[in-house]
């Protein structure tokens, strides 16, 4: 996989650099050891003008000067200028170079919102620059690329946030130490930064680049807003060959959308068999479409056709995207609490697409076109790719979080909100802090606060359509626990909210009010008849 990415990177960068006639290799004073690498970097057009004009490259480099190196190399790679938002990302500089570096994911700045552009760059900060540059350029590191730093006497002084980056830089021989140690807190001279960045460039390309298609040639007529998302998508091999050379502002077809979805699915589930039977559709024989259908990502029309060359509408795209998530094991198909009334054309959504639109809006993948969802309009190739890439990245994050069930920020916030009502009085029929709560009233108020329109009674809450049953030994904070004096779900008599650590909060009775109780109590063990989860 990494070799494939390197070849792609080499082809893209080479074409953009091909034909560049090197200048007179004129740059400031430098040490003899650096000349060969700086000459090669100059010939490739990778030394920014700001540093070419610097009289002495043996001087220490600033954080902003390092940005100019990384930004220039990245813009050469994508063949276009990095688009930035109008709002400056840092409080202490309005430099367009810093804004570009931030937009591309090369830098993040400090917790106080500053970037400190004139501050001298340390070596460990440089390692992070290198690490970020490789990652946003689509380079995929392997375990063997990281080196054990124990051979350096000062390895223990590397900051925790820079350890992985330092390990990678050493493992790839971008940095070899200063003869005594890695010197993570030392400053970096301009010539050191340029030479090490040239080594980074060579790593990215796997050797000398050869001419080939440029990024702009592969994806013509691409809007600036789509560059940042499509560049890494291309480098990760997520754009199918069927879209190479397509006008990115033209409408994507139903066939092409199948190729996008299946290509992404196979990237995540490479063990999937691609052998398929006969096409289920009367108007197309295409193994990729058939595979997409067998994975339940797409379906046809009632008359048995698929209409592969018809432009896909946005609402069809919404449905396919959610189907893609479901095929991978994502367990939500709707977000009933999401209000679409902010989109002026939400009423134009067909009923089949409404749940998918709600879910994508709630996940932040879908944001409309500024004023509406435009559900019946066609979808540009670049729009479909950008939205699908957001979906792909969302799933990666979600899947990682599933391996750590304790990381559920919304559920944790809900529990924290519920705990503030400990000690409130029990009032039969109460469902607010002003009146007090009964058991289902507490659940009703807490969940409604977070946008979940659960029913008012405990039975309604068990039957809430966007929830699913979980076993009592799998309880997570935020889950609902149900009780019955009769020992059956047919007659639910009480409900509480599990808060973790074998405890739940509930409006118990008029004597105790809202209290925290243990799941190891005799009451819980004798009367709990089930649990359901609403927050994934």
C-alpha positions as CSV (number, residue, x, y, z in Angstrom):
1,X,0.0,0.0,0.0
2,X,2.8,2.4,0.9
3,X,4.7,1.7,-2.3
4,X,1.5,2.5,-4.2
5,X,1.1,5.8,-2.4
6,X,4.7,6.6,-3.1
7,X,4.3,6.0,-6.8
8,X,1.2,8.1,-6.9
9,X,3.0,10.9,-5.1
10,X,6.0,10.6,-7.4
11,X,3.8,10.9,-10.5
12,X,1.9,13.9,-9.2
13,X,4.8,15.9,-7.9
14,X,7.0,15.1,-10.8
15,X,4.6,16.4,-13.4
16,X,4.3,19.7,-11.5
17,X,8.0,20.0,-11.3
18,X,8.7,18.8,-14.8
19,X,9.8,21.6,-16.9
20,X,10.8,23.8,-14.0
21,X,14.1,25.4,-15.1
22,X,16.3,25.8,-12.0
23,X,17.5,29.3,-11.1
24,X,21.1,30.1,-10.7
25,X,21.1,28.0,-7.5
26,X,21.5,31.3,-5.7
27,X,20.8,31.2,-2.0
28,X,22.5,32.6,1.1
29,X,25.7,31.4,2.7
30,X,25.6,27.8,3.9
31,X,27.9,25.1,5.3
32,X,29.7,22.8,2.9
33,X,27.9,19.7,4.2
34,X,24.5,21.1,3.1
35,X,25.3,22.3,-0.4
36,X,24.5,19.1,-2.3
37,X,21.1,18.7,-0.7
38,X,20.2,22.4,-1.0
39,X,21.3,22.5,-4.7
40,X,19.0,19.5,-5.4
41,X,16.1,21.2,-3.5
42,X,16.7,24.5,-5.3
43,X,16.6,22.7,-8.7
44,X,13.2,21.2,-7.7
45,X,11.8,24.7,-6.9
46,X,11.3,23.8,-3.2
47,X,13.2,26.6,-1.5
48,X,10.8,29.5,-0.8
49,X,11.8,32.9,-2.0
50,X,11.9,34.2,1.6
51,X,14.7,31.8,2.3
52,X,16.5,32.3,-1.0
53,X,16.7,36.0,-0.1
54,X,18.1,35.2,3.4
55,X,21.8,36.2,3.5
56,X,22.9,33.4,5.8
57,X,21.1,30.0,6.0
58,X,23.2,29.0,8.9
59,X,21.0,31.3,11.1
60,X,18.3,29.7,13.1
61,X,14.9,29.2,11.4
62,X,11.7,30.6,12.8
63,X,8.3,28.8,13.0
64,X,6.9,31.0,10.2
65,X,9.9,30.3,8.0
66,X,9.4,26.6,8.5
67,X,5.8,27.1,7.4
68,X,6.9,28.6,4.1
69,X,9.0,25.5,3.3
70,X,6.1,23.0,4.1
71,X,3.4,25.1,2.4
72,X,5.5,25.6,-0.8
73,X,6.2,21.8,-1.0
74,X,2.5,21.0,-0.4
75,X,1.3,23.5,-3.0
76,X,3.7,22.1,-5.5
77,X,2.3,18.6,-4.7
78,X,-1.4,19.5,-5.2
79,X,-0.7,21.9,-8.1
80,X,-2.8,24.7,-6.6
81,X,-2.9,27.2,-3.8
82,X,-4.2,25.9,-0.5
83,X,-7.6,27.5,0.2
84,X,-8.1,29.2,3.5
85,X,-11.0,30.7,5.4
86,X,-11.4,34.4,5.8
87,X,-11.0,34.2,9.6
88,X,-7.4,34.0,10.8
89,X,-6.7,30.9,12.8
90,X,-4.3,32.5,15.2
91,X,-4.5,35.6,17.4
92,X,-0.9,36.8,17.0
93,X,-0.5,36.6,13.2
94,X,-2.5,37.2,10.1
95,X,0.2,35.6,7.9
96,X,-1.4,33.9,4.9
97,X,1.4,31.3,5.0
98,X,0.4,30.4,8.6
99,X,-3.2,30.2,7.6
100,X,-2.4,27.9,4.7
101,X,-0.3,25.6,6.9
102,X,-3.2,25.5,9.4
103,X,-5.8,24.7,6.7
104,X,-3.7,21.9,5.3
105,X,-3.2,20.3,8.7
106,X,0.5,21.0,8.9
107,X,0.3,23.0,12.1
108,X,-2.0,23.5,15.0
109,X,-0.6,26.3,17.2
110,X,-0.7,26.6,20.9
111,X,-3.5,26.2,23.4
112,X,-3.9,29.9,23.9
113,X,-4.7,30.5,20.3
114,X,-1.3,31.8,19.3
115,X,1.2,30.6,16.7
116,X,4.3,32.6,17.8
117,X,5.6,33.0,14.2
118,X,9.0,34.6,15.1
119,X,9.8,32.1,17.8
120,X,12.8,29.9,16.8
121,X,11.9,26.4,15.7
122,X,13.2,23.6,17.9
123,X,14.3,20.3,16.5
124,X,11.4,18.4,18.0
125,X,9.0,21.0,16.5
126,X,10.6,20.2,13.2
127,X,10.0,16.5,13.7
128,X,6.3,17.2,14.1
129,X,6.3,19.4,10.9
130,X,7.9,16.4,9.0
131,X,5.4,14.0,10.6
132,X,2.4,16.1,9.7
133,X,3.7,16.8,6.2
134,X,4.0,13.1,5.4
135,X,0.6,12.3,6.8
136,X,-1.3,15.0,5.0
137,X,0.6,14.0,1.8
138,X,-1.0,10.5,2.1
139,X,2.2,8.7,3.2
140,X,1.3,5.7,5.3
141,X,4.0,4.8,7.9
142,X,4.6,1.2,8.8
143,X,5.7,-0.1,12.3
144,X,9.2,-0.7,11.0
145,X,9.5,3.0,10.0
146,X,9.6,4.0,13.7
147,X,13.0,3.8,15.5
148,X,13.9,3.1,19.1
149,X,15.3,6.3,20.5
150,X,17.1,4.6,23.4
151,X,20.4,4.9,21.5
152,X,20.4,8.6,22.0
153,X,21.5,9.8,25.5
154,X,19.0,12.6,25.5
155,X,16.0,10.7,24.2
156,X,14.3,11.1,27.6
157,X,14.1,14.9,27.0
158,X,11.9,14.6,24.0
159,X,8.5,16.0,24.8
160,X,5.6,13.5,24.9
161,X,3.8,15.2,22.0
162,X,6.9,14.8,19.8
163,X,8.0,11.2,20.6
164,X,6.2,9.5,17.7
165,X,7.4,12.2,15.3
166,X,11.0,12.0,16.5
167,X,10.9,8.2,16.3
168,X,9.7,8.4,12.7
169,X,12.3,11.0,11.7
170,X,15.1,8.9,13.1
171,X,13.7,5.7,11.6
172,X,13.5,7.2,8.2
173,X,17.0,8.7,8.5
174,X,15.7,12.2,8.0
175,X,17.6,13.1,11.2
176,X,20.6,11.2,12.5
177,X,21.3,13.1,15.7
178,X,24.2,15.6,16.2
179,X,26.8,12.9,16.9
180,X,26.0,13.0,20.6
181,X,22.3,13.0,20.8
182,X,19.0,14.0,19.2
183,X,19.0,17.5,20.8
184,X,15.2,17.8,20.8
185,X,15.1,21.2,22.5
186,X,17.9,22.8,20.4
187,X,17.1,25.3,17.7
188,X,17.3,24.4,14.0
189,X,19.2,26.4,11.4
190,X,17.7,27.2,8.1
191,X,20.1,24.9,6.3
192,X,19.4,22.0,8.7
193,X,15.6,22.4,8.2
194,X,15.9,22.6,4.4
195,X,18.3,19.6,4.2
196,X,16.1,17.5,6.4
197,X,13.0,18.5,4.6
198,X,14.6,17.5,1.3
199,X,15.2,14.0,2.8
200,X,11.5,14.0,3.7
201,X,10.7,14.8,0.1
202,X,12.8,11.9,-1.0
203,X,11.1,9.6,1.4
204,X,7.7,10.7,0.2
205,X,8.6,10.0,-3.4
206,X,10.6,6.8,-2.9
207,X,13.4,8.1,-5.1
208,X,13.7,10.3,-8.1
209,X,10.3,11.3,-9.5
210,X,9.3,10.6,-13.1
211,X,6.9,12.6,-15.2
212,X,3.2,11.7,-15.2
213,X,-0.3,13.1,-14.8
214,X,-0.6,16.1,-12.5
215,X,-3.3,16.3,-9.8
216,X,-5.0,19.0,-11.9
217,X,-4.9,16.8,-15.0
218,X,-6.4,13.9,-13.1
219,X,-9.2,15.9,-11.6
220,X,-9.9,18.9,-14.0
221,X,-12.0,21.9,-13.1
222,X,-11.7,21.3,-9.4
223,X,-12.9,24.1,-7.1
224,X,-10.5,25.4,-4.6
225,X,-12.8,24.5,-1.7
226,X,-12.5,20.8,-2.6
227,X,-8.7,20.7,-2.9
228,X,-7.9,20.0,0.7
229,X,-10.3,17.0,0.9
230,X,-9.7,15.5,-2.5
231,X,-5.9,15.7,-2.3
232,X,-5.6,13.3,0.7
233,X,-8.4,11.2,-0.8
234,X,-6.4,10.7,-4.0
235,X,-3.2,9.9,-2.1
236,X,-5.0,7.2,-0.1
237,X,-6.3,5.6,-3.3
238,X,-9.9,6.3,-2.5
239,X,-10.9,7.9,-5.8
240,X,-11.7,5.2,-8.3
241,X,-10.2,5.2,-11.7
242,X,-13.6,5.7,-13.3
243,X,-13.4,9.3,-12.2
244,X,-9.9,10.1,-13.5
245,X,-10.1,12.9,-16.0
246,X,-13.8,13.7,-15.2
247,X,-14.8,17.3,-15.0
248,X,-15.2,17.6,-11.2
249,X,-18.0,20.1,-11.5
250,X,-20.1,17.8,-13.7
251,X,-22.8,15.6,-12.3
252,X,-21.7,12.2,-10.8
253,X,-23.7,9.3,-12.1
254,X,-25.3,6.4,-10.1
255,X,-22.7,4.0,-11.6
256,X,-19.8,6.3,-10.5
257,X,-21.2,6.6,-7.0
258,X,-21.3,2.8,-6.7
259,X,-17.6,2.8,-7.6
260,X,-16.8,5.4,-5.0
261,X,-18.7,3.5,-2.3
262,X,-17.3,0.1,-3.1
263,X,-13.8,1.4,-3.4
264,X,-14.0,3.0,0.0
265,X,-15.7,-0.1,1.5
266,X,-12.9,-2.4,0.2
267,X,-10.2,-0.1,1.6
268,X,-11.8,-0.6,5.0
269,X,-12.7,-4.3,4.5
270,X,-10.0,-5.6,2.2
271,X,-10.9,-9.2,3.1
272,X,-14.3,-8.9,1.3
273,X,-14.8,-11.2,-1.6
274,X,-15.5,-9.4,-4.9
275,X,-16.9,-12.4,-6.6
276,X,-20.6,-11.7,-7.6
277,X,-23.3,-13.5,-9.4
278,X,-25.7,-12.2,-12.1
279,X,-26.8,-8.6,-12.1
280,X,-30.1,-8.1,-10.2
281,X,-30.9,-5.2,-12.6
282,X,-32.4,-5.5,-16.1
283,X,-30.5,-2.5,-17.6
284,X,-26.9,-3.0,-16.5
285,X,-24.2,-5.8,-16.2
286,X,-21.6,-4.3,-13.9
287,X,-19.8,-6.3,-11.2
288,X,-19.2,-3.2,-9.0
289,X,-22.8,-2.2,-9.1
290,X,-23.8,-5.8,-8.3
291,X,-21.4,-5.9,-5.4
292,X,-22.7,-2.6,-4.1
293,X,-26.2,-4.1,-4.2
294,X,-25.2,-7.3,-2.5
295,X,-23.6,-5.2,0.3
296,X,-27.0,-3.3,0.6
297,X,-25.3,0.0,-0.3
298,X,-27.5,0.6,-3.3
299,X,-30.9,-0.7,-4.6
300,X,-32.7,-0.2,-7.9
301,X,-36.1,1.0,-8.9
302,X,-39.4,-0.9,-8.6
303,X,-39.3,-1.7,-12.3
304,X,-36.1,-3.7,-11.9
305,X,-33.8,-1.1,-13.5
306,X,-30.8,0.7,-11.9
307,X,-30.3,3.6,-14.4
308,X,-26.5,3.5,-14.0
309,X,-25.8,6.6,-16.2
310,X,-28.5,8.9,-14.6
311,X,-27.1,11.7,-12.4
312,X,-27.5,10.9,-8.8
313,X,-29.7,13.3,-6.8
314,X,-28.6,14.6,-3.5
315,X,-31.2,12.7,-1.5
316,X,-30.2,9.5,-3.3
317,X,-26.6,10.3,-2.3
318,X,-27.7,10.8,1.3
319,X,-29.3,7.3,1.4
320,X,-26.4,5.6,-0.3
321,X,-24.0,7.2,2.2
322,X,-25.9,6.0,5.2
323,X,-26.3,2.6,3.6
324,X,-22.5,2.6,3.3
325,X,-22.1,3.2,7.0
326,X,-24.6,0.5,7.8
327,X,-22.7,-2.0,5.6
328,X,-19.6,-1.4,7.6
329,X,-21.4,-2.0,10.9
330,X,-22.4,1.5,12.0
331,X,-25.5,1.1,14.1
332,X,-27.5,4.3,13.4
333,X,-29.7,5.0,10.4
334,X,-31.5,8.1,11.7
335,X,-31.2,10.9,14.2
336,X,-34.9,11.7,15.0
337,X,-33.9,14.5,17.4
338,X,-32.3,16.5,14.5
339,X,-34.4,19.4,13.4
340,X,-34.2,20.0,9.6
341,X,-36.4,23.1,9.7
342,X,-33.3,25.3,9.4
343,X,-33.1,24.2,5.8
344,X,-35.7,26.1,3.7
345,X,-36.3,23.1,1.4
346,X,-36.4,20.3,3.9
347,X,-40.1,19.6,3.0
348,X,-38.9,18.6,-0.5
349,X,-37.1,15.5,0.8
350,X,-38.9,12.3,-0.1
351,X,-39.8,10.3,3.0
352,X,-37.3,7.5,2.2
353,X,-34.4,10.1,2.4
354,X,-35.5,12.1,5.4
355,X,-33.9,9.7,8.0
356,X,-30.6,9.7,6.1
357,X,-30.5,13.5,5.8
358,X,-31.2,13.9,9.6
359,X,-28.4,11.5,10.4
360,X,-25.8,13.1,8.1
361,X,-26.7,16.6,9.4
362,X,-26.4,15.4,13.0
363,X,-22.9,13.9,12.2
364,X,-21.7,17.2,10.7
365,X,-21.2,15.6,7.3
366,X,-24.0,17.4,5.6
367,X,-24.3,21.1,5.9
368,X,-26.6,22.1,3.0
369,X,-25.7,24.5,0.3
370,X,-25.9,27.6,2.5
371,X,-29.6,27.9,2.6
372,X,-31.0,24.5,1.7
373,X,-30.5,20.8,1.2
374,X,-31.4,20.8,-2.5
375,X,-32.6,17.2,-2.3
376,X,-33.8,16.9,-5.8
377,X,-30.8,18.5,-7.5
378,X,-27.9,16.5,-9.0
379,X,-24.6,16.2,-7.2
380,X,-21.3,17.4,-8.6
381,X,-18.4,14.9,-8.7
382,X,-16.4,17.0,-6.3
383,X,-19.3,17.4,-3.9
384,X,-20.0,13.7,-3.8
385,X,-16.3,12.9,-3.2
386,X,-15.8,15.5,-0.5
387,X,-18.9,14.5,1.4
388,X,-18.1,10.8,1.1
389,X,-14.5,11.5,2.3
390,X,-16.0,13.2,5.4
391,X,-18.2,10.1,5.9
392,X,-15.2,7.8,5.5
393,X,-13.2,9.7,8.1
394,X,-16.2,9.9,10.5
395,X,-16.4,6.1,10.3
396,X,-12.7,5.6,11.0
397,X,-13.1,7.8,14.1
398,X,-16.3,6.0,15.2
399,X,-14.7,2.6,14.8
400,X,-11.7,3.6,16.8
401,X,-14.0,4.9,19.6
402,X,-15.9,1.6,19.6
403,X,-12.6,-0.1,20.7
404,X,-12.7,2.2,23.7
405,X,-16.3,2.0,24.9
406,X,-15.5,4.5,27.7
407,X,-15.1,7.3,25.2
408,X,-18.6,8.6,24.7
409,X,-18.6,12.4,25.2
410,X,-22.3,12.9,24.6
411,X,-23.3,10.2,27.0
412,X,-20.8,11.6,29.6
413,X,-22.3,15.0,29.2
414,X,-25.8,13.6,29.6
415,X,-24.9,11.8,32.8
416,X,-23.3,14.9,34.2
417,X,-26.5,16.8,33.4
418,X,-28.6,14.2,35.1
419,X,-26.5,14.2,38.3
420,X,-27.3,17.8,39.0
421,X,-30.9,16.7,39.9
422,X,-29.8,14.5,42.7
423,X,-31.8,15.4,45.8
424,X,-34.8,16.9,43.8
425,X,-38.2,15.8,45.1
426,X,-40.2,13.0,43.7
427,X,-43.5,14.2,42.3
428,X,-45.9,11.9,40.5
429,X,-46.3,13.3,37.0
430,X,-43.4,15.7,37.4
431,X,-41.1,16.2,34.5
432,X,-39.1,19.4,35.2
433,X,-36.8,20.9,37.9
434,X,-39.6,23.4,38.7
435,X,-42.1,20.7,39.6
436,X,-39.9,17.7,40.6
437,X,-39.7,14.4,38.8
438,X,-41.2,11.0,38.7
439,X,-39.0,8.2,37.3
440,X,-39.9,8.5,33.6
441,X,-40.2,12.3,34.0
442,X,-36.5,12.5,34.9
443,X,-35.5,10.5,31.8
444,X,-37.9,12.5,29.7
445,X,-36.4,15.8,30.8
446,X,-32.8,14.8,30.6
447,X,-33.0,13.1,27.2
448,X,-35.1,15.9,25.7
449,X,-32.5,18.4,26.8
450,X,-30.1,16.6,24.5
451,X,-32.5,16.6,21.6
452,X,-33.8,13.0,22.0
453,X,-37.6,13.0,21.7
454,X,-38.3,10.1,24.0
455,X,-41.9,9.4,25.1
456,X,-43.2,10.4,28.4
457,X,-43.8,7.0,30.1
458,X,-41.4,4.3,30.9
459,X,-43.1,2.0,28.4
460,X,-42.8,4.7,25.7
461,X,-39.1,5.0,26.5
462,X,-38.5,1.3,26.1
463,X,-40.2,1.4,22.7
464,X,-38.3,4.5,21.6
465,X,-37.6,3.7,17.9
466,X,-34.0,5.0,17.9
467,X,-32.8,2.8,20.7
468,X,-31.7,-0.8,21.0
469,X,-31.6,-3.4,23.8
470,X,-28.3,-4.2,25.6
471,X,-27.5,-6.8,28.1
472,X,-27.1,-5.8,31.8
473,X,-23.4,-6.9,31.7
474,X,-22.7,-4.4,28.8
475,X,-24.1,-1.3,30.5
476,X,-22.5,2.0,29.6
477,X,-23.1,5.5,31.0
478,X,-26.3,7.0,29.7
479,X,-28.1,3.6,29.1
480,X,-31.6,3.3,30.4
481,X,-32.4,0.5,33.0
482,X,-36.0,-0.7,33.3
483,X,-37.7,-2.3,36.3
484,X,-40.9,-4.3,36.8
485,X,-42.5,-5.3,40.1
486,X,-44.1,-8.1,38.1
487,X,-40.9,-9.3,36.5
488,X,-41.9,-8.6,33.0
489,X,-41.4,-6.0,30.3
490,X,-45.1,-6.1,29.6
491,X,-45.6,-4.1,32.8
492,X,-42.7,-1.7,33.3
493,X,-43.1,0.0,36.6
494,X,-39.8,2.0,37.0
495,X,-36.8,3.4,35.1
496,X,-33.4,4.9,35.8
497,X,-30.3,6.2,34.0
498,X,-27.1,4.2,34.4
499,X,-24.2,6.5,35.3
500,X,-21.2,4.1,35.4
501,X,-19.3,2.3,38.2
502,X,-22.3,0.0,38.9
503,X,-24.6,3.0,39.8
504,X,-27.7,4.5,38.3
505,X,-29.7,7.7,39.1
506,X,-33.5,7.6,39.4
507,X,-36.4,9.4,40.9
508,X,-37.1,6.7,43.5
509,X,-40.1,7.7,45.6
510,X,-41.6,10.5,47.5
511,X,-39.5,9.7,50.6
512,X,-36.0,9.8,49.0
513,X,-36.6,11.8,45.7
514,X,-33.9,11.6,43.0
515,X,-31.1,9.4,44.3
516,X,-28.1,7.4,43.1
517,X,-28.4,3.7,43.7
518,X,-26.2,0.6,43.1
519,X,-26.8,-2.0,40.5
520,X,-25.6,-4.5,43.1
521,X,-28.5,-3.8,45.4
522,X,-31.2,-6.4,46.0
523,X,-33.8,-4.1,44.4
524,X,-31.9,-3.9,41.2
525,X,-31.1,-7.6,41.0
526,X,-34.7,-8.5,41.8
527,X,-36.6,-6.1,39.6
528,X,-34.4,-5.0,36.7
529,X,-35.9,-6.6,33.5
530,X,-33.8,-4.9,30.8
531,X,-31.8,-2.0,29.4
532,X,-31.7,0.0,26.3
533,X,-29.1,2.4,24.6
534,X,-30.0,5.6,22.8
535,X,-26.6,7.2,22.5
536,X,-24.2,5.1,20.4
